[in-house]
Amino acid sequence: MKKVLLILSFVFALFFFSNLSVYADSTSTTNIKIDGSFDDWNNVAKTKVGSGSYYNEAAVVEGDTLYVYVDTKDYTWGYIPTWGGYTINVGGNSYYANFSGGSSNFTTTGSSNSANFGTVGTGVEVQENQGQTKMFEFSYSLSKMGISDLSNQVVTVSNSSMGTQAVKAENIGSSTSSDSSSSSSSSSSSSGANSSTSSSSSSSSSESKNSTGEYTVGNYNIVIDGSFSDWKDITKTDIYFNYDLYNIKEGAMVSDGTYLYIYIRMDYTVTNDAYSHLQASGYVLTVGGTKYDLTIVNPGTGTPVTNNLKNVGDTQKVGIDLWNGAKQKNTIPSDVEGMAAKVYGDKNAPTDAVELKIPLSDLTTSSQSGQIITLKNGNLGDQTLTISGGSTGPIILAVIGLTIAIVGVWKFNERRNRKKV
């Protein structure tokens, strides 16, 4: 009996002390919250970046989420690139972070070289000392990229606007942190032509994404009228060059399986002298491996549109010219709907925007199912808009289900007839 009690006491002591150890470890975990209060970064080591060590930067990883901190405490009147330009490297794969939203609260949007992932986090900027000091923090979830755990991955963050250094993220364990609900709201609308300036992953138009993060067929209620309000819930992609972060354009492309919808807004980030006139040429549209050079033209002609938009609210009907280089064939589809308009940017400076509705039958002889569609313009930036066709899987499953049901009814009737005999 004594031996039994001794063994039980030993087991209890072992259990008690092991739990103490676990509890101590858990209390040392840094819980980062994107809420504009930067105290939770106090115990995280900072790295000085920039040619003059102007910035203090830190990064941590919890679960599938990366958290990044930047300040300008050593760089009076310095700026932090809150528009984006951040490159996140995970195990040799590069992802990109850009931001949209108001003057202090931001939505983080993610992308790679081949796909757009929509909203992946939030960000907050706080200014102190009458704007002399700025602090910025943001989150970036990699779950949409199919990465569920970053604990065994080497993760680095860099931004060419701040320097050439890449900051290595510190791993602080499983995800227990959360973004502030107040900072997750990033909806804002511009006046005049009601052009949307925010990004959101939850769309009332029922977008869906496949396993690679590319957009699949959705249900959209887009009217080509130059108001652009029906694009407000569709995720936008910032379009820019890393060497020119003063001209940030945005674009979106979606499909309902019958039509391809394209949205482009020229620079919307500065007050004047921006790249605000509509870019009519240089678009490369690839549909299922077939490449087209797309030009925005005056309807029914091959003439690129010119700057006829003078005042906010002005609209102009447009069409497209398609050149298939492989077939050496040029077409000007008559069934394309297009409208360009002068709208407001984020700081109420005028800029141009355009929306297009193109029947997929003008681009391919088959349906969109299973096809990758991309759009890029090397005059606007390095980014590529990507969508993909829906799978035929649901149809196959429906057929299989119907077959099983028919066989089941047949077997049931056969069994019932046997009983009657």
N, C-alpha and C positions, 0 to 999 in steps of 0.2 A: 504493500500500500504506500509506503514511504517513497519507494522508487517511482511509483505512478505520480504522486504529488510533486516529486522533484522534477520529473520530466515535464509535467504540466506547467510548473513554475518557470522552467527554462524556456518553454515555448512561448509563454505569456510575455516574459521579459524581452525575448527576441522580437516578438511582434510589436511590443510597445516602443522599443528603441528604433526599430526600422521605420515605424510611423513618424516618430519624432524627426528622423532624418528626412523623410519625404516632405514633411510639413515645413522644415527649415528651407529646403530647396525651393518649394513653391512660393514662399514669401519673398525670396530674393528675385523672382521673375519680374522683369520690367514690363509693366502694362502700358503700352503706348495707346493713346487716344487722340484722334484727330479732332481737336476741339479748340485750338488756339491758345491753350494753356501749356506752356512748354516745360513745366516742371518735371514731367515724366522723362525728359531727355537729359536731366542733370547728371545721371550716373552712366550715360552712354558716351564712350570716347569719341571725340570730334577729330576730323582730319582737315588740315588747312589746304585749300585748293585755290588754283588761280596763279597766274604768273607772279603776283605780289602777295600771295597767301591771303587774298582778300576775303575769302569765304571760309566759314566753319561748316563742315558737312558731316553727317552721320547717317548710318543706315542699319536697320535691324530686321531680322526675319523672325516671324512667328507663324508656324504652320505653313499655309500656302500664301501668306501675305507679306509683302515688303513694306516697310515704313521708312521714309526718308525725311531728314531734317537739314535745313540750310539757314544760316544767318549771316548778316553783314556787320557784325559787331566790330570788326577790325577794318571796315571799309565804309567810312562816313559818306552818306548819300549814295551808296551803291545800290544796285538793283538786283533783284532775283528773277530769273526767267520763269515767271509764273504762267507763261503761255505754253511752255513745254520744252521740247528738245532734249529730254532725258532719255538716255539709252540704258536699258537694264539687261545685263548679260547673265544668263542662267545656264551654267554648264556648257558654255560655248554658243548658246542660242541667244540672239538679240531680240528684245522687245522694246517698244517705245511708249513713252508717257507724254501726253499733252493734256491741256486743261481748258475748260470753258466755264463760264459763270460770271459772277459779279466781281466787285473790287476786292473782296476778302475771302469769300467762300467759293470753292471751285469743285468741279466734277472732274475726276481723272478718267481719261479715255485711253484705252490700250490698243496697240496694233503690232504687227510684225511686218516683215517684207512681203508677206503673201496674204495677210488677212487683217480684218478689223475686228476687235473684240468688244467694242462698245464701252459702257461704263465699267470700270474696274476698281474704283475707289473714290476718295474725296480729298480735298486739300484746303488748308487755311493759311492765310498770310496775315500777320500782325505787324503794324508799324509803331515804333516808339520814338521818343525824343523828336517829335515833330517831323517824323519821316526819315530821320537820319539813320535809324537802325531798323532793319527789317528781319523778320523771322518767318519761315515757311516750313510747313510739314504736309506730307501727303502719304496716302496709302495706295498700294497697287496689289490687287489680288491676282494671282496667276492661275486660279482654278479654271478660268475659261480657256486657258492654254493646255488644260489636261494635267497640270502639275498640282498634286494634292499635298505634297510635303517638300519643303525646301531645306530640311535639316541636314541632309547629306549633299547639298548642292553648294557650289561656289557661286555667290551672287555678288555682282558689282554694279555700281551706278556711276554714270558720268554724264556730263553736259558740256559740250564744246563751248558754250557761251560763258562758262565759268572757268574753263581750263582743260588741260589734257589729262588730268589725273582721274583715275577710276577708284572709287571708294568701295572697299570690301564690306559687305553687310555682316554684322555680328548676329549669330544665331542665339535667340533667347528662349527657344523651346516652342511648345505647342501654343496655338493661337488662343489667347484669352483676352485680347484687347478688342476694342470696338471703336468705330467712328462715331463721332457725335451726330445725333440725329439732326441737330440744327445745321450742321455743316454739309449734310447730304443733299440739301435742296439746292439745285443749281439752275432753276428755271428762270429765265428772263426773256422778255420779248421786246423787240424794238418797235418804235412808232412808225407812222407813215405806212409803208407797205407791209407791216407786220411780219418781217422776216425773223425767223427764229434764230437766237444766238446761243442756245444751250444744247446739251447732249443728254440723252437718257437711254438706258438700256431697256427700260420697260416701255414698250410702245403700244398705244391703243390700236395700232394697225396690225397687231399680232405678228410681229416679226418672229422668226425662229432661226436657230443656228445649228449647223451640223457639228460633228465632233472636232473639226478643225477650226471652228470659230467663224467660218464664212457664212454670210447671210443666205438663207434658203428662201423659197417662195413664201410670201405672206399675203395678207389681205389688206389692201390700201385703198383709201378714198382720196386720191390725189386729183385735184382739178387743176388743169393748166390755165391759170388765169393771172399769173404775175403777183399774187398776194403772198404765196409761200407759207401761209399759216398752217396748211395741212402737212408741212414737213417738220413741224415743231417737235413731234415725239419720235422722229426718226433719227438715229444716231448719225452724227456728222463726223467727218475725219478732217483734221487740220492738214492743209497742204502747204508746204514751205520747203525752203532749202536751209540746211544747217548753217550755211555761211550768210544767210539773209533772214534773220528772225524779226525783221521789221515789217515784212509783208506776209501776213498769214491769211491764206485763203481757206475755204472749207468746201467740202463736197460730200455728196451722198448718192448712193445708187441702190435701188431696190427693184423687185419684180413681183408681179402677181401671177406669173406663169403665162400670161398672154402679152403683157406689155412690159417694157423696160423703162423705168423712170430715173432720170438723172437730174441732180441739183448741184449747181456750182454758185458760190458767192465769192466775189473777189475780196481783196484785203478789207478786213473789218476791224482791225485792231488799233489803227492810228487816227489822228484827227484830220490830217489833210496830206496832200502830196503823196498819197499811197498808190499802190498798183491797183487802182479801182476800176479801170475801164475793162469791159468784158473781153476776155481772151476768146477769140473766135476759132482759131486754128491750132493744130498741134495735138489734138486728142487722138489717142490710139485705143480703139475699142477691140477687144479680143473676145470672140464668142466660140467656145468649144474648139479652140485651135485655129479658127479663122480670124485673121487680123484685118481690121478696117481702119483707114485714116478718116477721122470724123471732123468735119468743119461745120461750124454754126453759120448758116447763110440766111440771106433774105429768102422768104418762101418762094419755092418754085424756080430758084436760080442757083447758080453755083458761085454767087458772089458773097464773100464773107460779110457779115454784118459790120457796120461801122458805128462810131459813137454818136448815135442819134438821141441818146437818153440824156437830158439836160437837168431836169429837176426830179426830186424824190416824188415817186408816184407815177412818173412817166413809164409807159409800157410799149413794147414793140413785139409783134409776132415774128417768129423765126422758124426756120426749118433746118434740115441737115443735108450735107453732101457726104456720101460714103464712097471711099475708094478701096476696092479689094485688090491689093497689089499682086496676090498670087494669080488671080484670074485676069489682071489688067482690065478691071471693069469698074466703071464709075456709075453710081446711081444717085438720084435725088428723089427719095420716097415722097409721095404726095400725101400719105396718110399719117405723117408725123405731126404731132402737136407740140408747139414750142412757144415760150413767152419769156422775153427778157424784160427787166424792170430796174429802175433806179430805186434803191432802198437805203436804209440807214445801217451803219455799222455800229459797233458797241459804243463808240463815243460820239454818236450822232453825226458822224461824217458820212457824206453820200458815197455809195459804192454800187457796183452793178451786180446783178444776179440773174440766173437763167434756170428754167426748168424745162425738161423735155419728156415727151411720152412717145416711145418708139415701139411699134408692133414687133414682136419677136419674129414674126413671119418675114419681116424685111431683112432679117439678119441670118436666119437659119431655116432649113427646110423641115427640121424636126421641132419638137417641143423643147422647153427649157430643161426638162428632167435630166439630171445627171451632168449638166454642162456647167463649166466654170466660165464666168463672164468677168472681165477686168476692164478698167478704164484708167488711163494715165495721160498726163500732159506734162512733158518735160519743160514747158515754159512756166508752169505754175509751181512745181515742186517735185520731190522725190517719191511721194507717196502714191500708192495704187489703190483704187477702190475695187473691191472684189465681192462678187456674189456667186452662189452656186445653185443649181437646179435641185428641186426636191427629188427624193428617192422614189422608186416605184415599189418600195417595200410594203407600204400600207395596202396597195392594190393586191399584191401577191398574198399578203396575210388574209385579206378579205376573201380572195378566191379559195384559199386553203380552208378558211372557216366555213364557207358555203359548201365546199365539197364534203367536209366532215359532217355537217348538218344533214346533207342529202343522204350520205351513207348511213347515218344514224337512224333517220326516218325509215329508210329501206329495210334495215336490220330489224327495227321494231315491228314493222308491218309483217315481215317474214315470220318473226317469232309468234306474233298474234295469230297469223293464218295457220301455223302449225298446231296451236292450241285448239283452234276450232275443229281441225281434222281429228 
